[in-house]
Amino acid sequence: MRIEAFKAHPQTQQFVAWLSRRIDGTEAVDFQCKPRHGYRTLGDARDAYAWPRGTSTIPTPEGDLVLAPKSNLAANSAVLQALSNGLRASLANSNIDQSTLADWVEAVLRWGGVYLRQRGGGNAGWLDARRAAGDLRETLNVTMEAFTSGSIHADEGPINLRSNAGLTKVYSLALDDFIIYDSRVAGALAWMVMSCWKPATGDIPPHLRFVCMPAKEGSNVAAAERKARSPDSLIFSSLQGSGMQTHRKHAMWNLRANHVLTAALEQAQQRCCNIAPAGFRTVRDVEAALFVMGYDLRHALMRDTSLG
């Protein structure tokens, strides 16, 4: 299903309307994040946003940006605005050396804790390769044009496309109304879809079964202690691997998530006479709430089961 068909589908519109009522606060989410603690509303989850875990110093071409441990959404938004300004200016100015653009991309990845070197290169290895080839600006521009046109699908997209929990952060700062689609956001969004269709979970539309990703945890973590980043692995498939099909699949679901969150926020704002509903001003605010909820779904799922 292409993105225009996804937007026009009655079940997509049904979910958008359902989500918009959680954004404007007229309906609760009642999300259980710990045994005796939860978020009654989506606004409660947004207000609990805290990143990073420890002090983060982010080198940029214009100087270091610093975030204290567990900084709130406002502090992170200020840093993201600075990163977005630098990234967009560097992309727009072809006279800027590509190494400067690469430095801005690296800064975004460092903010998100995803500037990693792994087997196969990781995001750091990918950026090293683009620096060496001198094609970073072209690679990013071609990808962003495909996102803007909505031409990316599971079997279609730029041949050099890279879309994962790391690069989605770069695109989110270079494009308007583009959310970060990582394992937390994906897991929480899938939980919201399941809640919308509850109790008939088996009837969840295939085009709303948002692909989920596992949490990055060490191999020494016992299975029972692993964080849940999917509400149901049989319904919401897992995205793993690094092949081109995997990157295109991630990009496709990122596009769908962009639409769902943006359209739901617009509906909520319209009902609230175009003012910020329940404190939600931008799609980034909605994304932040999902990021908080998606840290670990285990207690929410146990509560859902007990309510039967």
C-alpha positions as CSV (number, residue, x, y, z in Angstrom):
1,M,0.0,0.0,0.0
2,R,1.5,3.4,-1.1
3,I,1.4,6.3,1.3
4,E,-1.5,8.1,-0.4
5,A,-3.7,5.0,-0.2
6,F,-2.6,4.6,3.4
7,K,-3.7,8.1,4.3
8,A,-7.1,7.6,2.5
9,H,-7.8,4.2,4.1
10,P,-10.9,4.4,6.4
11,Q,-9.1,2.4,9.1
12,T,-6.2,4.8,9.1
13,Q,-8.6,7.6,9.5
14,Q,-10.3,5.8,12.3
15,F,-7.0,5.4,14.2
16,V,-6.0,9.0,13.5
17,A,-9.3,10.2,15.1
18,W,-8.9,7.8,18.1
19,L,-5.3,9.0,18.6
20,S,-6.3,12.7,18.3
21,R,-8.6,12.3,21.3
22,R,-5.7,11.1,23.4
23,I,-3.6,14.0,22.2
24,D,-6.2,16.6,23.2
25,G,-6.8,14.9,26.6
26,T,-10.5,14.0,26.1
27,E,-9.6,10.3,26.4
28,A,-7.0,8.7,28.7
29,V,-4.4,6.2,27.8
30,D,-3.9,4.6,31.2
31,F,-0.5,3.2,30.4
32,Q,1.2,1.2,33.1
33,C,5.0,1.7,33.0
34,K,5.9,0.3,36.5
35,P,4.1,-1.9,39.1
36,R,2.7,1.1,40.9
37,H,3.2,3.9,38.4
38,G,1.8,4.8,35.1
39,Y,0.6,7.6,32.8
40,R,-3.0,8.4,32.8
41,T,-2.8,10.7,29.8
42,L,-0.5,11.1,26.8
43,G,0.5,14.5,28.3
44,D,1.7,12.8,31.5
45,A,4.0,10.6,29.4
46,R,5.3,13.6,27.5
47,D,6.0,15.5,30.8
48,A,8.1,12.5,32.0
49,Y,10.5,12.8,29.0
50,A,14.2,12.5,30.2
51,W,17.3,12.2,28.0
52,P,20.2,11.4,28.0
53,R,21.1,8.9,30.8
54,G,24.3,10.7,31.7
55,T,25.9,14.0,30.8
56,S,26.2,14.4,27.1
57,T,28.7,16.7,25.4
58,I,28.0,17.0,21.6
59,P,30.7,18.5,19.5
60,T,29.4,20.5,16.5
61,P,31.1,22.8,13.9
62,E,29.8,25.8,16.0
63,G,31.0,24.5,19.4
64,D,29.9,22.0,22.0
65,L,26.3,21.4,23.0
66,V,25.8,20.0,26.5
67,L,22.9,18.2,28.1
68,A,22.7,17.3,31.8
69,P,21.6,13.8,32.7
70,K,17.9,13.2,32.3
71,S,17.3,16.6,30.7
72,N,13.6,17.5,30.1
73,L,11.9,17.9,26.7
74,A,12.5,21.7,26.6
75,A,16.2,21.3,27.1
76,N,16.4,18.6,24.4
77,S,14.3,20.7,22.1
78,A,16.7,23.6,22.4
79,V,19.6,21.3,21.5
80,L,17.7,19.7,18.6
81,Q,16.8,23.2,17.2
82,A,20.5,24.1,17.2
83,L,21.3,20.8,15.5
84,S,18.5,21.2,13.0
85,N,19.6,24.8,12.1
86,G,23.2,23.7,11.5
87,L,22.2,20.6,9.5
88,R,19.7,22.4,7.3
89,A,22.1,25.3,6.6
90,S,24.9,22.8,5.6
91,L,22.6,20.8,3.4
92,A,21.3,24.0,1.6
93,N,24.8,25.5,1.0
94,S,26.7,23.6,-1.6
95,N,29.7,25.8,-0.9
96,I,30.1,24.3,2.5
97,D,32.7,21.6,2.7
98,Q,31.0,18.2,3.0
99,S,33.1,17.5,6.0
100,T,31.1,20.2,7.8
101,L,27.9,18.5,6.8
102,A,29.3,15.2,8.1
103,D,30.2,16.8,11.4
104,W,26.5,17.9,11.8
105,V,25.2,14.5,11.0
106,E,27.7,13.0,13.5
107,A,26.5,15.5,16.1
108,V,22.9,14.3,15.6
109,L,23.9,10.7,15.9
110,R,25.9,11.5,19.1
111,W,22.9,13.2,20.6
112,G,20.8,10.1,20.0
113,G,23.4,7.7,21.3
114,V,23.6,6.0,17.9
115,Y,27.0,7.0,16.6
116,L,28.1,3.4,16.8
117,R,30.7,1.2,15.2
118,Q,29.3,-2.4,14.8
119,R,30.0,-5.4,12.6
120,G,29.1,-4.2,9.1
121,G,30.1,-0.6,9.9
122,G,27.2,0.7,12.0
123,N,26.1,4.4,11.6
124,A,29.7,5.6,12.3
125,G,31.1,3.3,9.6
126,W,28.4,4.4,7.2
127,L,29.3,8.1,7.8
128,D,33.0,7.3,7.4
129,A,32.2,5.8,4.0
130,R,30.2,8.8,2.9
131,R,33.0,11.2,4.1
132,A,35.5,9.2,2.0
133,A,33.3,9.0,-1.1
134,G,32.4,12.7,-0.8
135,D,28.7,11.9,-1.6
136,L,27.0,12.6,1.7
137,R,25.0,15.6,0.6
138,E,23.8,13.9,-2.6
139,T,22.9,10.7,-0.6
140,L,20.9,12.6,2.0
141,N,19.2,14.9,-0.6
142,V,18.1,11.9,-2.8
143,T,16.7,10.2,0.3
144,M,14.9,13.2,1.6
145,E,13.4,13.9,-1.8
146,A,12.0,10.3,-1.8
147,F,10.6,10.9,1.7
148,T,9.0,14.1,0.7
149,S,7.4,12.6,-2.4
150,G,6.4,9.5,-0.5
151,S,8.0,7.3,-3.2
152,I,9.6,4.9,-0.7
153,H,8.0,1.5,-0.3
154,A,9.1,-2.0,0.9
155,D,10.4,-2.7,-2.6
156,E,11.1,0.8,-3.8
157,G,13.5,3.6,-2.9
158,P,16.9,5.1,-3.5
159,I,19.6,2.5,-4.0
160,N,21.8,4.1,-1.3
161,L,18.9,4.5,1.2
162,R,19.8,4.2,4.8
163,S,16.9,4.3,7.2
164,N,17.2,3.0,10.8
165,A,16.8,4.1,14.4
166,G,20.0,6.3,13.9
167,L,19.4,8.0,10.5
168,T,15.7,8.7,11.3
169,K,17.0,11.2,13.8
170,V,18.9,13.0,11.0
171,Y,15.9,13.1,8.7
172,S,13.7,14.3,11.5
173,L,15.9,17.4,11.9
174,A,16.3,18.0,8.2
175,L,12.6,17.6,7.2
176,D,9.4,19.1,8.5
177,D,6.9,16.9,10.4
178,F,9.2,13.9,10.3
179,I,9.3,11.9,13.5
180,I,12.1,9.8,15.0
181,Y,11.0,6.2,14.4
182,D,13.1,4.1,16.8
183,S,12.3,1.1,18.9
184,R,10.6,3.0,21.7
185,V,8.4,5.1,19.4
186,A,7.5,2.1,17.2
187,G,6.6,-0.1,20.2
188,A,4.4,2.6,21.9
189,L,2.7,3.3,18.6
190,A,2.0,-0.4,18.1
191,W,0.6,-0.6,21.6
192,M,-1.7,2.4,20.8
193,V,-3.0,0.6,17.7
194,M,-3.7,-2.5,19.7
195,S,-5.5,-0.5,22.3
196,C,-7.6,1.1,19.6
197,W,-8.7,-2.3,18.3
198,K,-8.9,-4.0,21.6
199,P,-10.2,-6.6,22.3
200,A,-10.3,-7.8,18.7
201,T,-6.5,-7.7,18.3
202,G,-6.6,-10.3,15.6
203,D,-8.6,-7.8,13.5
204,I,-5.9,-5.1,13.5
205,P,-5.5,-3.9,9.9
206,P,-2.2,-5.1,8.3
207,H,-1.3,-1.6,7.1
208,L,-1.4,-0.4,10.8
209,R,0.7,-3.2,12.2
210,F,3.7,-1.0,12.8
211,V,7.0,-2.8,12.5
212,C,8.8,-3.0,15.8
213,M,12.5,-3.3,16.8
214,P,14.2,-4.9,19.7
215,A,15.9,-2.9,22.5
216,K,19.6,-2.8,22.3
217,E,20.6,-5.0,25.3
218,G,23.7,-7.0,26.2
219,S,23.7,-10.8,25.7
220,N,24.0,-11.3,29.4
221,V,20.5,-9.9,30.1
222,A,18.2,-12.8,31.0
223,A,15.2,-13.3,28.7
224,A,12.7,-12.5,31.6
225,E,14.4,-9.2,32.2
226,R,14.5,-8.0,28.6
227,K,12.6,-4.9,27.7
228,A,9.4,-5.4,25.6
229,R,9.4,-3.1,22.6
230,S,6.5,-4.8,20.9
231,P,3.0,-5.4,22.3
232,D,2.6,-8.7,20.3
233,S,5.4,-10.1,18.2
234,L,2.9,-12.2,16.2
235,I,0.9,-9.2,15.1
236,F,3.7,-6.6,14.9
237,S,6.6,-8.0,13.1
238,S,10.2,-7.3,14.2
239,L,12.6,-5.3,12.0
240,Q,16.1,-6.7,12.1
241,G,19.1,-6.8,9.8
242,S,20.8,-4.2,7.6
243,G,20.0,-5.1,4.0
244,M,18.4,-2.7,1.6
245,Q,14.9,-4.3,2.0
246,T,15.2,-3.7,5.8
247,H,16.1,0.0,5.3
248,R,13.2,0.5,2.8
249,K,10.8,-1.3,5.2
250,H,11.9,1.0,8.1
251,A,11.4,4.1,5.9
252,M,8.0,3.0,4.7
253,W,6.8,2.6,8.3
254,N,8.4,5.9,9.3
255,L,6.4,7.6,6.6
256,R,3.2,6.0,7.9
257,A,4.0,7.0,11.4
258,N,4.7,10.6,10.3
259,H,1.2,10.8,8.8
260,V,-0.6,9.3,11.7
261,L,1.0,11.5,14.3
262,T,0.8,14.7,12.2
263,A,-2.8,14.1,11.2
264,A,-3.9,13.3,14.7
265,L,-2.2,16.4,16.1
266,E,-3.9,18.5,13.5
267,Q,-7.3,17.1,14.4
268,A,-6.7,17.7,18.1
269,Q,-5.6,21.3,17.4
270,Q,-8.7,22.0,15.3
271,R,-11.0,20.8,18.1
272,C,-9.1,23.1,20.4
273,C,-9.5,26.1,18.1
274,N,-5.9,25.8,16.8
275,I,-4.3,26.2,20.2
276,A,-2.0,23.6,21.7
277,P,-4.2,20.8,23.0
278,A,-3.2,19.6,26.4
279,G,0.2,21.1,25.9
280,F,1.0,19.4,22.6
281,R,2.4,22.0,20.2
282,T,4.3,20.0,17.7
283,V,4.6,16.5,16.4
284,R,7.8,16.2,18.3
285,D,5.8,16.5,21.6
286,V,3.7,13.5,20.6
287,E,6.8,11.6,19.6
288,A,8.3,12.4,23.0
289,A,5.3,10.9,24.8
290,L,5.6,7.7,22.8
291,F,9.3,7.6,23.4
292,V,8.7,7.6,27.1
293,M,5.9,4.9,27.0
294,G,8.0,2.7,24.7
295,Y,10.9,2.2,27.1
296,D,9.4,-1.0,28.3
297,L,5.9,-2.3,27.5
298,R,6.0,-5.3,29.9
299,H,3.9,-3.8,32.8
300,A,1.4,-2.3,30.3
301,L,0.9,-5.7,28.7
302,M,0.5,-7.5,32.0
303,R,-2.1,-4.9,33.0
304,D,-3.9,-5.3,29.7
305,T,-4.0,-9.1,30.2
306,S,-5.3,-8.8,33.7
307,L,-8.1,-6.5,32.5
308,G,-9.0,-9.2,30.0
